[in-house]
Amino acid sequence: MTIQDIKMGADRTAEIVKSLKRFSRIDSNEKFEVDIHAEIESNFKIIKRLSKKEIDFKCNFDKSIPLFFGFPGQLNQLFMNLFMNAEQAMENGGLISLTTKKISKK
C-alpha cells in the first residue's frame, strides 16, 4: 500500500462521512435552505457505497434551479427511496439517470 492509496482511501472516507452527515440531519418544523442537486448527489454516493452492484449515475442538472427553503430530511428520504428502488430493480447493476429542470409558471 502506497501513500497515494492511503490518501485515496481517506478521501473516499471523508466523502462518505460528509454524505452520511448530510443525510442524517434531523428535520424539524423549521425549513432550511436546500440545494436540490447537492442532496441528490449525497444520496447517490451513499447508495453507490452500500451497493454490491456496479452502478453508474448520470445526471443532467439544470444549473438555473435556485436554492429554496424546504425540509432536507424529507427530500433525502425521497431520494434514498428512489435510488434504493432503482438499485434493487437492477439485477447486476446498471445506470441511474436523473434530470432536473426548472419549469416556469405561466
Phi and psi in radians as a Rosetta constraint file:
Dihedral C 1 N 2 CA 2 C 2 CIRCULARHARMONIC -1.767 0.35
Dihedral N 2 CA 2 C 2 N 3 CIRCULARHARMONIC 2.979 0.35
Dihedral C 2 N 3 CA 3 C 3 CIRCULARHARMONIC -1.037 0.35
Dihedral N 3 CA 3 C 3 N 4 CIRCULARHARMONIC -0.673 0.35
Dihedral C 3 N 4 CA 4 C 4 CIRCULARHARMONIC -1.085 0.35
Dihedral N 4 CA 4 C 4 N 5 CIRCULARHARMONIC -0.726 0.35
Dihedral C 4 N 5 CA 5 C 5 CIRCULARHARMONIC -1.097 0.35
Dihedral N 5 CA 5 C 5 N 6 CIRCULARHARMONIC -0.725 0.35
Dihedral C 5 N 6 CA 6 C 6 CIRCULARHARMONIC -1.131 0.35
Dihedral N 6 CA 6 C 6 N 7 CIRCULARHARMONIC -0.751 0.35
Dihedral C 6 N 7 CA 7 C 7 CIRCULARHARMONIC -1.095 0.35
Dihedral N 7 CA 7 C 7 N 8 CIRCULARHARMONIC -0.755 0.35
Dihedral C 7 N 8 CA 8 C 8 CIRCULARHARMONIC -1.083 0.35
Dihedral N 8 CA 8 C 8 N 9 CIRCULARHARMONIC -0.724 0.35
Dihedral C 8 N 9 CA 9 C 9 CIRCULARHARMONIC -1.116 0.35
Dihedral N 9 CA 9 C 9 N 10 CIRCULARHARMONIC -0.709 0.35
Dihedral C 9 N 10 CA 10 C 10 CIRCULARHARMONIC -1.158 0.35
Dihedral N 10 CA 10 C 10 N 11 CIRCULARHARMONIC -0.701 0.35
Dihedral C 10 N 11 CA 11 C 11 CIRCULARHARMONIC -1.107 0.35
Dihedral N 11 CA 11 C 11 N 12 CIRCULARHARMONIC -0.753 0.35
Dihedral C 11 N 12 CA 12 C 12 CIRCULARHARMONIC -1.098 0.35
Dihedral N 12 CA 12 C 12 N 13 CIRCULARHARMONIC -0.747 0.35
Dihedral C 12 N 13 CA 13 C 13 CIRCULARHARMONIC -1.091 0.35
Dihedral N 13 CA 13 C 13 N 14 CIRCULARHARMONIC -0.727 0.35
Dihedral C 13 N 14 CA 14 C 14 CIRCULARHARMONIC -1.085 0.35
Dihedral N 14 CA 14 C 14 N 15 CIRCULARHARMONIC -0.707 0.35
Dihedral C 14 N 15 CA 15 C 15 CIRCULARHARMONIC -1.127 0.35
Dihedral N 15 CA 15 C 15 N 16 CIRCULARHARMONIC -0.735 0.35
Dihedral C 15 N 16 CA 16 C 16 CIRCULARHARMONIC -1.110 0.35
Dihedral N 16 CA 16 C 16 N 17 CIRCULARHARMONIC -0.799 0.35
Dihedral C 16 N 17 CA 17 C 17 CIRCULARHARMONIC -1.075 0.35
Dihedral N 17 CA 17 C 17 N 18 CIRCULARHARMONIC -0.747 0.35
Dihedral C 17 N 18 CA 18 C 18 CIRCULARHARMONIC -1.084 0.35
Dihedral N 18 CA 18 C 18 N 19 CIRCULARHARMONIC -0.752 0.35
Dihedral C 18 N 19 CA 19 C 19 CIRCULARHARMONIC -1.141 0.35
Dihedral N 19 CA 19 C 19 N 20 CIRCULARHARMONIC -0.765 0.35
Dihedral C 19 N 20 CA 20 C 20 CIRCULARHARMONIC -1.144 0.35
Dihedral N 20 CA 20 C 20 N 21 CIRCULARHARMONIC -0.673 0.35
Dihedral C 20 N 21 CA 21 C 21 CIRCULARHARMONIC -1.088 0.35
Dihedral N 21 CA 21 C 21 N 22 CIRCULARHARMONIC -0.773 0.35
Dihedral C 21 N 22 CA 22 C 22 CIRCULARHARMONIC -1.103 0.35
Dihedral N 22 CA 22 C 22 N 23 CIRCULARHARMONIC -0.765 0.35
Dihedral C 22 N 23 CA 23 C 23 CIRCULARHARMONIC -1.175 0.35
Dihedral N 23 CA 23 C 23 N 24 CIRCULARHARMONIC -0.621 0.35
Dihedral C 23 N 24 CA 24 C 24 CIRCULARHARMONIC -1.476 0.35
Dihedral N 24 CA 24 C 24 N 25 CIRCULARHARMONIC 0.057 0.35
Dihedral C 24 N 25 CA 25 C 25 CIRCULARHARMONIC -0.969 0.35
Dihedral N 25 CA 25 C 25 N 26 CIRCULARHARMONIC 2.377 0.35
Dihedral C 25 N 26 CA 26 C 26 CIRCULARHARMONIC -1.560 0.35
Dihedral N 26 CA 26 C 26 N 27 CIRCULARHARMONIC 2.193 0.35
Dihedral C 26 N 27 CA 27 C 27 CIRCULARHARMONIC -1.377 0.35
Dihedral N 27 CA 27 C 27 N 28 CIRCULARHARMONIC 2.578 0.35
Dihedral C 27 N 28 CA 28 C 28 CIRCULARHARMONIC -2.161 0.35
Dihedral N 28 CA 28 C 28 N 29 CIRCULARHARMONIC -2.929 0.35
Dihedral C 28 N 29 CA 29 C 29 CIRCULARHARMONIC -1.362 0.35
Dihedral N 29 CA 29 C 29 N 30 CIRCULARHARMONIC -0.050 0.35
Dihedral C 29 N 30 CA 30 C 30 CIRCULARHARMONIC -1.575 0.35
Dihedral N 30 CA 30 C 30 N 31 CIRCULARHARMONIC 2.388 0.35
Dihedral C 30 N 31 CA 31 C 31 CIRCULARHARMONIC -1.509 0.35
Dihedral N 31 CA 31 C 31 N 32 CIRCULARHARMONIC 2.612 0.35
Dihedral C 31 N 32 CA 32 C 32 CIRCULARHARMONIC -2.170 0.35
Dihedral N 32 CA 32 C 32 N 33 CIRCULARHARMONIC 2.750 0.35
Dihedral C 32 N 33 CA 33 C 33 CIRCULARHARMONIC -1.204 0.35
Dihedral N 33 CA 33 C 33 N 34 CIRCULARHARMONIC 2.294 0.35
Dihedral C 33 N 34 CA 34 C 34 CIRCULARHARMONIC -2.153 0.35
Dihedral N 34 CA 34 C 34 N 35 CIRCULARHARMONIC 2.341 0.35
Dihedral C 34 N 35 CA 35 C 35 CIRCULARHARMONIC -1.835 0.35
Dihedral N 35 CA 35 C 35 N 36 CIRCULARHARMONIC 1.774 0.35
Dihedral C 35 N 36 CA 36 C 36 CIRCULARHARMONIC -0.984 0.35
Dihedral N 36 CA 36 C 36 N 37 CIRCULARHARMONIC -0.652 0.35
Dihedral C 36 N 37 CA 37 C 37 CIRCULARHARMONIC -1.237 0.35
Dihedral N 37 CA 37 C 37 N 38 CIRCULARHARMONIC -0.660 0.35
Dihedral C 37 N 38 CA 38 C 38 CIRCULARHARMONIC -1.133 0.35
Dihedral N 38 CA 38 C 38 N 39 CIRCULARHARMONIC -0.662 0.35
Dihedral C 38 N 39 CA 39 C 39 CIRCULARHARMONIC -1.154 0.35
Dihedral N 39 CA 39 C 39 N 40 CIRCULARHARMONIC -0.757 0.35
Dihedral C 39 N 40 CA 40 C 40 CIRCULARHARMONIC -1.075 0.35
Dihedral N 40 CA 40 C 40 N 41 CIRCULARHARMONIC -0.857 0.35
Dihedral C 40 N 41 CA 41 C 41 CIRCULARHARMONIC -1.096 0.35
Dihedral N 41 CA 41 C 41 N 42 CIRCULARHARMONIC -0.693 0.35
Dihedral C 41 N 42 CA 42 C 42 CIRCULARHARMONIC -1.074 0.35
Dihedral N 42 CA 42 C 42 N 43 CIRCULARHARMONIC -0.789 0.35
Dihedral C 42 N 43 CA 43 C 43 CIRCULARHARMONIC -1.155 0.35
Dihedral N 43 CA 43 C 43 N 44 CIRCULARHARMONIC -0.697 0.35
Dihedral C 43 N 44 CA 44 C 44 CIRCULARHARMONIC -1.113 0.35
Dihedral N 44 CA 44 C 44 N 45 CIRCULARHARMONIC -0.703 0.35
Dihedral C 44 N 45 CA 45 C 45 CIRCULARHARMONIC -1.041 0.35
Dihedral N 45 CA 45 C 45 N 46 CIRCULARHARMONIC -0.675 0.35
Dihedral C 45 N 46 CA 46 C 46 CIRCULARHARMONIC -1.131 0.35
Dihedral N 46 CA 46 C 46 N 47 CIRCULARHARMONIC -0.851 0.35
Dihedral C 46 N 47 CA 47 C 47 CIRCULARHARMONIC -1.074 0.35
Dihedral N 47 CA 47 C 47 N 48 CIRCULARHARMONIC -0.761 0.35
Dihedral C 47 N 48 CA 48 C 48 CIRCULARHARMONIC -1.056 0.35
Dihedral N 48 CA 48 C 48 N 49 CIRCULARHARMONIC -0.699 0.35
Dihedral C 48 N 49 CA 49 C 49 CIRCULARHARMONIC -1.263 0.35
Dihedral N 49 CA 49 C 49 N 50 CIRCULARHARMONIC -0.582 0.35
Dihedral C 49 N 50 CA 50 C 50 CIRCULARHARMONIC -1.434 0.35
Dihedral N 50 CA 50 C 50 N 51 CIRCULARHARMONIC -0.459 0.35
Dihedral C 50 N 51 CA 51 C 51 CIRCULARHARMONIC -1.343 0.35
Dihedral N 51 CA 51 C 51 N 52 CIRCULARHARMONIC 2.506 0.35
Dihedral C 51 N 52 CA 52 C 52 CIRCULARHARMONIC -1.580 0.35
Dihedral N 52 CA 52 C 52 N 53 CIRCULARHARMONIC -0.052 0.35
Dihedral C 52 N 53 CA 53 C 53 CIRCULARHARMONIC -1.645 0.35
Dihedral N 53 CA 53 C 53 N 54 CIRCULARHARMONIC 2.743 0.35
Dihedral C 53 N 54 CA 54 C 54 CIRCULARHARMONIC -1.480 0.35
Dihedral N 54 CA 54 C 54 N 55 CIRCULARHARMONIC 1.837 0.35
Dihedral C 54 N 55 CA 55 C 55 CIRCULARHARMONIC -2.048 0.35
Dihedral N 55 CA 55 C 55 N 56 CIRCULARHARMONIC 2.301 0.35
Dihedral C 55 N 56 CA 56 C 56 CIRCULARHARMONIC -1.869 0.35
Dihedral N 56 CA 56 C 56 N 57 CIRCULARHARMONIC 2.684 0.35
Dihedral C 56 N 57 CA 57 C 57 CIRCULARHARMONIC -2.241 0.35
Dihedral N 57 CA 57 C 57 N 58 CIRCULARHARMONIC 2.138 0.35
Dihedral C 57 N 58 CA 58 C 58 CIRCULARHARMONIC -2.042 0.35
Dihedral N 58 CA 58 C 58 N 59 CIRCULARHARMONIC 2.184 0.35
Dihedral C 58 N 59 CA 59 C 59 CIRCULARHARMONIC -2.151 0.35
Dihedral N 59 CA 59 C 59 N 60 CIRCULARHARMONIC 2.472 0.35
Dihedral C 59 N 60 CA 60 C 60 CIRCULARHARMONIC -2.146 0.35
Dihedral N 60 CA 60 C 60 N 61 CIRCULARHARMONIC 1.524 0.35
Dihedral C 60 N 61 CA 61 C 61 CIRCULARHARMONIC -1.583 0.35
Dihedral N 61 CA 61 C 61 N 62 CIRCULARHARMONIC 2.309 0.35
Dihedral C 61 N 62 CA 62 C 62 CIRCULARHARMONIC -1.392 0.35
Dihedral N 62 CA 62 C 62 N 63 CIRCULARHARMONIC 1.841 0.35
Dihedral C 62 N 63 CA 63 C 63 CIRCULARHARMONIC -1.184 0.35
Dihedral N 63 CA 63 C 63 N 64 CIRCULARHARMONIC -0.177 0.35
Dihedral C 63 N 64 CA 64 C 64 CIRCULARHARMONIC -1.449 0.35
Dihedral N 64 CA 64 C 64 N 65 CIRCULARHARMONIC -0.078 0.35
Dihedral C 64 N 65 CA 65 C 65 CIRCULARHARMONIC -1.278 0.35
Dihedral N 65 CA 65 C 65 N 66 CIRCULARHARMONIC 2.098 0.35
Dihedral C 65 N 66 CA 66 C 66 CIRCULARHARMONIC -1.420 0.35
Dihedral N 66 CA 66 C 66 N 67 CIRCULARHARMONIC 2.935 0.35
Dihedral C 66 N 67 CA 67 C 67 CIRCULARHARMONIC -1.116 0.35
Dihedral N 67 CA 67 C 67 N 68 CIRCULARHARMONIC 2.660 0.35
Dihedral C 67 N 68 CA 68 C 68 CIRCULARHARMONIC -2.515 0.35
Dihedral N 68 CA 68 C 68 N 69 CIRCULARHARMONIC 2.893 0.35
Dihedral C 68 N 69 CA 69 C 69 CIRCULARHARMONIC -1.646 0.35
Dihedral N 69 CA 69 C 69 N 70 CIRCULARHARMONIC 2.252 0.35
Dihedral C 69 N 70 CA 70 C 70 CIRCULARHARMONIC -2.886 0.35
Dihedral N 70 CA 70 C 70 N 71 CIRCULARHARMONIC -2.848 0.35
Dihedral C 70 N 71 CA 71 C 71 CIRCULARHARMONIC -1.924 0.35
Dihedral N 71 CA 71 C 71 N 72 CIRCULARHARMONIC 1.651 0.35
Dihedral C 71 N 72 CA 72 C 72 CIRCULARHARMONIC -1.062 0.35
Dihedral N 72 CA 72 C 72 N 73 CIRCULARHARMONIC -0.580 0.35
Dihedral C 72 N 73 CA 73 C 73 CIRCULARHARMONIC -1.096 0.35
Dihedral N 73 CA 73 C 73 N 74 CIRCULARHARMONIC -0.712 0.35
Dihedral C 73 N 74 CA 74 C 74 CIRCULARHARMONIC -1.205 0.35
Dihedral N 74 CA 74 C 74 N 75 CIRCULARHARMONIC -0.694 0.35
Dihedral C 74 N 75 CA 75 C 75 CIRCULARHARMONIC -1.109 0.35
Dihedral N 75 CA 75 C 75 N 76 CIRCULARHARMONIC -0.747 0.35
Dihedral C 75 N 76 CA 76 C 76 CIRCULARHARMONIC -1.073 0.35
Dihedral N 76 CA 76 C 76 N 77 CIRCULARHARMONIC -0.694 0.35
Dihedral C 76 N 77 CA 77 C 77 CIRCULARHARMONIC -1.118 0.35
Dihedral N 77 CA 77 C 77 N 78 CIRCULARHARMONIC -0.713 0.35
Dihedral C 77 N 78 CA 78 C 78 CIRCULARHARMONIC -1.063 0.35
Dihedral N 78 CA 78 C 78 N 79 CIRCULARHARMONIC -0.891 0.35
Dihedral C 78 N 79 CA 79 C 79 CIRCULARHARMONIC -1.126 0.35
Dihedral N 79 CA 79 C 79 N 80 CIRCULARHARMONIC -0.703 0.35
Dihedral C 79 N 80 CA 80 C 80 CIRCULARHARMONIC -1.073 0.35
Dihedral N 80 CA 80 C 80 N 81 CIRCULARHARMONIC -0.760 0.35
Dihedral C 80 N 81 CA 81 C 81 CIRCULARHARMONIC -1.108 0.35
Dihedral N 81 CA 81 C 81 N 82 CIRCULARHARMONIC -0.747 0.35
Dihedral C 81 N 82 CA 82 C 82 CIRCULARHARMONIC -1.067 0.35
Dihedral N 82 CA 82 C 82 N 83 CIRCULARHARMONIC -0.824 0.35
Dihedral C 82 N 83 CA 83 C 83 CIRCULARHARMONIC -1.172 0.35
Dihedral N 83 CA 83 C 83 N 84 CIRCULARHARMONIC -0.673 0.35
Dihedral C 83 N 84 CA 84 C 84 CIRCULARHARMONIC -1.132 0.35
Dihedral N 84 CA 84 C 84 N 85 CIRCULARHARMONIC -0.738 0.35
Dihedral C 84 N 85 CA 85 C 85 CIRCULARHARMONIC -1.092 0.35
Dihedral N 85 CA 85 C 85 N 86 CIRCULARHARMONIC -0.751 0.35
Dihedral C 85 N 86 CA 86 C 86 CIRCULARHARMONIC -1.107 0.35
Dihedral N 86 CA 86 C 86 N 87 CIRCULARHARMONIC -0.764 0.35
Dihedral C 86 N 87 CA 87 C 87 CIRCULARHARMONIC -1.095 0.35
Dihedral N 87 CA 87 C 87 N 88 CIRCULARHARMONIC -0.721 0.35
Dihedral C 87 N 88 CA 88 C 88 CIRCULARHARMONIC -1.221 0.35
Dihedral N 88 CA 88 C 88 N 89 CIRCULARHARMONIC -0.486 0.35
Dihedral C 88 N 89 CA 89 C 89 CIRCULARHARMONIC -1.336 0.35
Dihedral N 89 CA 89 C 89 N 90 CIRCULARHARMONIC -0.258 0.35
Dihedral C 89 N 90 CA 90 C 90 CIRCULARHARMONIC -1.598 0.35
Dihedral N 90 CA 90 C 90 N 91 CIRCULARHARMONIC 2.113 0.35
Dihedral C 90 N 91 CA 91 C 91 CIRCULARHARMONIC -1.166 0.35
Dihedral N 91 CA 91 C 91 N 92 CIRCULARHARMONIC -0.812 0.35
Dihedral C 91 N 92 CA 92 C 92 CIRCULARHARMONIC -2.183 0.35
Dihedral N 92 CA 92 C 92 N 93 CIRCULARHARMONIC 0.355 0.35
Dihedral C 92 N 93 CA 93 C 93 CIRCULARHARMONIC 1.786 0.35
Dihedral N 93 CA 93 C 93 N 94 CIRCULARHARMONIC -3.048 0.35
Dihedral C 93 N 94 CA 94 C 94 CIRCULARHARMONIC 2.731 0.35
Dihedral N 94 CA 94 C 94 N 95 CIRCULARHARMONIC -2.662 0.35
Dihedral C 94 N 95 CA 95 C 95 CIRCULARHARMONIC -2.046 0.35
Dihedral N 95 CA 95 C 95 N 96 CIRCULARHARMONIC 2.305 0.35
Dihedral C 95 N 96 CA 96 C 96 CIRCULARHARMONIC -1.887 0.35
Dihedral N 96 CA 96 C 96 N 97 CIRCULARHARMONIC 2.105 0.35
Dihedral C 96 N 97 CA 97 C 97 CIRCULARHARMONIC -1.997 0.35
Dihedral N 97 CA 97 C 97 N 98 CIRCULARHARMONIC 2.278 0.35
Dihedral C 97 N 98 CA 98 C 98 CIRCULARHARMONIC -2.353 0.35
Dihedral N 98 CA 98 C 98 N 99 CIRCULARHARMONIC 2.347 0.35
Dihedral C 98 N 99 CA 99 C 99 CIRCULARHARMONIC -2.190 0.35
Dihedral N 99 CA 99 C 99 N 100 CIRCULARHARMONIC 2.362 0.35
Dihedral C 99 N 100 CA 100 C 100 CIRCULARHARMONIC -1.961 0.35
Dihedral N 100 CA 100 C 100 N 101 CIRCULARHARMONIC 2.607 0.35
Dihedral C 100 N 101 CA 101 C 101 CIRCULARHARMONIC -2.651 0.35
Dihedral N 101 CA 101 C 101 N 102 CIRCULARHARMONIC 2.315 0.35
Dihedral C 101 N 102 CA 102 C 102 CIRCULARHARMONIC -1.439 0.35
Dihedral N 102 CA 102 C 102 N 103 CIRCULARHARMONIC 2.211 0.35
Dihedral C 102 N 103 CA 103 C 103 CIRCULARHARMONIC -1.989 0.35
Dihedral N 103 CA 103 C 103 N 104 CIRCULARHARMONIC 2.111 0.35
Dihedral C 103 N 104 CA 104 C 104 CIRCULARHARMONIC -1.483 0.35
Dihedral N 104 CA 104 C 104 N 105 CIRCULARHARMONIC 2.511 0.35
Dihedral C 104 N 105 CA 105 C 105 CIRCULARHARMONIC -1.375 0.35
Dihedral N 105 CA 105 C 105 N 106 CIRCULARHARMONIC 2.496 0.35
